[in-house]
């Protein structure tokens, strides 16, 4: 019953007469900037096990907790430019997105051990574990757009082109054991470069609450891409204790894979002709965005310290989500 009421309300609003039709860009050029407040997520961010009340004789009783070092929300930026045809039906546009984030966490307990088994690491005992995660991400999208359907209050816009993406991710875990003076620091890095075709679509519904120079619209955007990704994993391990001082460098051969990408944006847009000046158009959009790169990041894991050759690639998703505000000027 509630669903029917919502449908009836939506259809009723669609049939309301609009005071004015949303204007087309007055000229050929548009520029925009966006501020995004995104929460990144990279799988395999757990870094330490802490055991308490452990039986020192049998090691069979006690409680164990696994600790995570996730990324929090942080600032990201996007800028873009567009050149449109005189009839505003076709255009070419380019945009770039940049994000750099860090995450830090420290835990301690009676028995602390690293979650990741790296070669020659098996530090277990009273002490602490410190995790420092960091990544730098940027993407450049070059797309051709076409206004496929424009009949007020609905518009449908499609686009196609390519995306270039770079992600440099690092996670570092430091193990401190007072019984063995010194530290053990494994640092894992994964470098990713990706390029591939991209397509997208945008649906706009103009709300009936508008005037001659002011317009409001609901917007839903979606993009998808298949990227050829080059990934290169490296591990640097420093063991500096009273009994051992060594550095181990592990280099995984670069390899290529296909990585799917998806992006969804849902928002509301305010469109205005400032001071009635028909040679200028201002758009302000707020909403929420979801982005994902499926199985992008490659973390090499080692099964046990007793067999340094036992290792495997563990691919992790790279996800971004959060609110955004975009300002666009056309002239």
C-alpha positions in Angstrom: 0.0 0.0 0.0 2.8 2.4 0.9 4.6 1.6 -2.3 1.5 2.5 -4.4 1.1 5.8 -2.6 4.8 6.7 -3.4 4.3 5.8 -7.0 1.1 7.9 -7.2 2.8 10.8 -5.6 5.8 10.5 -8.0 3.5 10.4 -11.1 1.5 13.3 -9.7 4.6 15.4 -9.4 5.6 14.5 -12.9 2.3 15.8 -14.3 2.6 19.1 -12.5 3.2 22.0 -14.9 6.8 23.3 -14.7 7.2 27.0 -14.4 10.2 26.9 -16.7 12.4 24.4 -18.5 15.9 23.8 -17.2 18.3 25.8 -19.4 21.1 24.4 -21.6 24.6 25.7 -21.0 24.9 29.2 -22.5 28.3 28.5 -24.2 30.8 25.8 -25.0 32.8 25.7 -21.8 32.2 24.4 -18.3 34.5 23.9 -15.3 33.8 22.3 -12.0 35.3 21.4 -8.7 34.2 18.9 -6.0 34.9 18.4 -2.4 34.4 14.8 -1.3 34.4 13.5 2.3 35.3 9.8 1.6 35.8 6.7 3.8 38.3 4.4 2.1 38.4 0.7 2.6 41.2 -1.8 1.7 40.7 -5.4 2.7 43.3 -7.2 5.0 43.8 -4.2 7.3 43.9 -6.4 10.5 47.4 -6.3 11.9 47.7 -7.9 15.4 46.5 -10.6 17.7 46.4 -9.9 21.5 46.0 -12.8 23.9 45.2 -12.3 27.6 44.9 -14.8 30.5 47.0 -17.3 28.5 48.1 -20.5 30.3 51.9 -20.3 30.2 52.2 -24.1 30.5 49.7 -25.4 28.0 48.9 -22.3 25.8 45.3 -23.8 25.5 43.2 -21.3 27.5 42.7 -17.5 27.4 41.0 -14.9 25.2 42.2 -13.6 21.9 41.3 -10.4 20.0 42.1 -9.5 16.5 42.7 -5.8 15.9 42.0 -3.8 12.8 43.4 -0.5 11.6 40.8 0.9 9.2 40.8 4.2 7.4 38.4 7.0 8.6 36.6 9.6 6.6 38.8 12.2 5.0 39.0 14.9 2.3 39.3 14.2 -1.4 39.2 16.5 -4.4 38.0 16.4 -8.0 38.3 19.0 -10.8 37.1 18.8 -14.3 36.4 20.7 -17.6 34.1 20.3 -20.5 33.8 21.5 -24.1 30.3 21.1 -25.6 28.8 21.5 -29.0 26.8 24.6 -29.8 23.5 22.7 -29.5 24.7 21.2 -26.1 24.0 17.7 -27.3 27.5 16.4 -27.6 30.6 17.2 -25.4 34.0 16.0 -24.4 35.1 16.3 -20.8 38.0 15.4 -18.5 38.2 15.1 -14.7 40.7 14.1 -12.1 40.2 12.8 -8.6 42.9 12.8 -5.8 42.9 11.3 -2.3 45.7 10.6 0.2 45.0 9.0 3.6 46.8 7.6 6.6 45.7 5.4 9.5 47.5 4.7 12.8 46.7 2.4 15.7 48.7 0.9 18.6 47.7 -2.1 20.8 49.5 -3.9 23.7 49.0 -6.9 25.8 50.4 -10.0 27.6 51.0 -11.8 24.3 51.1 -9.9 21.0 51.8 -11.3 17.6 51.5 -10.0 14.0 48.5 -11.1 11.9 50.5 -11.3 8.7 53.2 -14.0 8.7 56.2 -12.6 6.9 59.4 -14.6 6.4 61.3 -15.1 9.6 58.7 -13.3 11.7 57.1 -15.0 14.7 57.3 -12.5 17.5 55.0 -13.6 20.3 55.2 -12.2 23.9 54.4 -9.3 26.1 54.7 -6.0 24.2 52.9 -3.9 21.6 52.0 -3.7 18.0 51.9 -0.5 16.0 50.2 -0.3 12.6 50.7 2.5 10.1 48.7 2.3 6.8 48.9 4.8 4.0 47.8 5.2 0.4 47.8 7.7 -2.5 45.1 7.4 -5.1 44.3 9.4 -8.2 42.2 8.8 -11.3 41.8 10.6 -14.6 38.6 10.1 -16.7 38.4 11.3 -20.4 34.9 10.9 -21.7 32.7 11.8 -24.7 29.1 12.6 -23.7 25.8 12.6 -25.6 22.3 13.9 -24.5 20.2 11.0 -25.6 16.8 12.1 -24.3 15.6 15.5 -23.1 11.9 15.8 -22.5 11.1 17.8 -19.4 11.1 16.7 -16.6 13.4 13.8 -17.6 16.8 13.8 -19.2 19.1 10.9 -20.1 22.8 11.5 -20.7 25.3 8.8 -21.8 29.1 8.9 -22.0 32.0 6.7 -23.0 35.7 6.9 -22.9 38.6 5.7 -20.7 40.0 5.9 -17.2 43.5 5.9 -16.0 44.1 5.1 -12.3 47.1 4.9 -9.9 47.1 3.5 -6.4 50.1 3.2 -4.1 49.2 1.4 -0.9 51.4 0.6 2.1 50.9 -1.1 5.4 53.6 -1.3 8.1 53.4 -3.2 11.4 55.9 -2.7 14.1 56.3 -5.4 16.8 57.9 -4.4 20.2 58.8 -7.0 22.8 60.5 -5.7 26.0 61.9 -9.2 26.6 63.9 -8.9 23.4 65.2 -5.3 23.0 64.7 -4.0 19.5 62.0 -4.0 16.9 60.6 -6.0 14.0 59.2 -3.9 11.2 57.7 -5.5 8.1 56.6 -2.9 5.4 54.4 -4.1 2.5 53.8 -1.9 -0.6 51.7 -2.5 -3.6 51.9 -0.3 -6.7 49.0 -0.3 -9.2 48.6 1.4 -12.6 45.4 0.7 -14.6 43.9 1.8 -17.9 40.7 0.8 -19.6 37.4 1.6 -21.4 34.7 3.3 -19.3 31.0 3.9 -19.9 28.4 5.8 -17.9 24.8 7.2 -17.8 23.1 10.0 -15.9 19.3 10.4 -15.3 17.9 13.8 -14.2 14.4 14.5 -12.9 13.5 18.1 -12.7 11.4 18.9 -9.7 8.4 21.1 -10.1 9.6 23.6 -7.6 11.3 26.0 -9.9 11.2 29.5 -11.3 12.5 31.3 -14.4 16.1 31.5 -13.1 16.2 28.7 -10.4 15.8 25.0 -10.8 16.0 21.9 -8.7 16.6 18.3 -10.0 17.2 14.8 -8.7 20.3 13.1 -10.3 21.4 9.5 -10.5 24.8 8.8 -12.1 26.5 5.5 -12.8 29.8 4.5 -14.4 31.6 1.3 -15.0 35.0 0.3 -16.4 37.2 -2.7 -17.2 40.8 -1.8 -16.4 44.0 -3.5 -17.3 45.9 -3.3 -14.1 49.6 -3.7 -13.5 50.3 -4.6 -9.9 53.7 -4.8 -8.2 54.1 -6.0 -4.6 57.2 -5.4 -2.5 58.1 -6.3 1.1 60.8 -4.8 3.2 61.5 -6.3 6.6 63.8 -5.0 9.3 64.6 -7.1 12.3 66.8 -5.2 14.8 67.2 -7.0 18.2 69.9 -7.9 20.6 70.4 -11.3 18.9 69.5 -10.5 15.3 70.1 -7.6 12.9 68.9 -8.2 9.4 67.0 -6.7 6.5 65.0 -8.8 4.0 63.7 -7.4 0.7 61.0 -9.4 -1.1 60.0 -8.4 -4.7 57.0 -10.0 -6.4 57.2 -10.0 -10.2 54.8 -7.4 -11.7 51.8 -9.0 -13.3 48.6 -7.9 -15.2 45.0 -8.5 -14.5 41.5 -7.3 -15.4 40.0 -5.2 -12.6 36.3 -4.1 -12.8 35.4 -0.6 -11.6 32.0 0.8 -10.5 30.8 4.3 -9.5 27.3 5.4 -8.3 26.3 8.9 -7.4 22.9 10.0 -6.0 22.2 13.6 -5.4 20.1 16.8 -5.8 21.2 19.7 -8.0 20.4 23.4 -7.9 20.7 25.2 -11.2 20.7 29.0 -11.4 21.1 31.8 -13.9 22.9 34.3 -11.6 21.3 37.8 -11.7 19.4 36.7 -14.8 22.6 36.8 -16.8 21.9 34.3 -19.7 25.6 34.0 -20.6 26.4 32.3 -17.2 25.0 29.1 -15.6 25.7 27.9 -12.1 25.1 24.3 -10.9 25.5 23.2 -7.3 25.1 19.5 -6.5 25.2 17.6 -3.2 24.9 13.9 -2.7 26.5 10.6 -1.8 29.0 8.6 -3.9 30.1 4.9 -3.9 33.2 3.7 -5.8 34.8 0.3 -5.9 37.7 -1.4 -7.6 37.2 -5.2 -7.4 40.3 -7.2 -6.2 42.7 -4.4 -7.0 45.3 -4.5 -4.3 47.7 -7.5 -4.1 49.0 -8.4 -0.6 51.3 -11.4 -0.6 50.9 -13.5 2.5 53.1 -16.2 4.0 51.6 -19.2 5.6 54.1 -19.9 8.3 57.6 -18.9 9.5 58.8 -22.4 9.3 58.4 -22.5 5.5 59.4 -19.2 3.9 58.5 -20.4 0.5 54.8 -21.0 1.4 53.1 -17.8 0.1 50.1 -16.7 -1.9 48.6 -13.6 -3.5 45.6 -12.3 -1.6 43.7 -9.7 -3.7 41.7 -7.0 -1.8 39.0 -4.6 -2.9 39.6 -0.9 -2.8 36.3 1.0 -1.9 35.4 4.6 -1.4 32.2 6.1 -0.2 30.9 9.4 1.2 29.1 12.7 0.7 30.2 15.3 -1.9 29.5 18.8 -3.0 30.1 19.9 -6.5 30.1 23.4 -8.0 30.0 23.9 -11.8 30.1 27.0 -13.9 29.2 27.1 -17.6 29.7 30.0 -19.9 
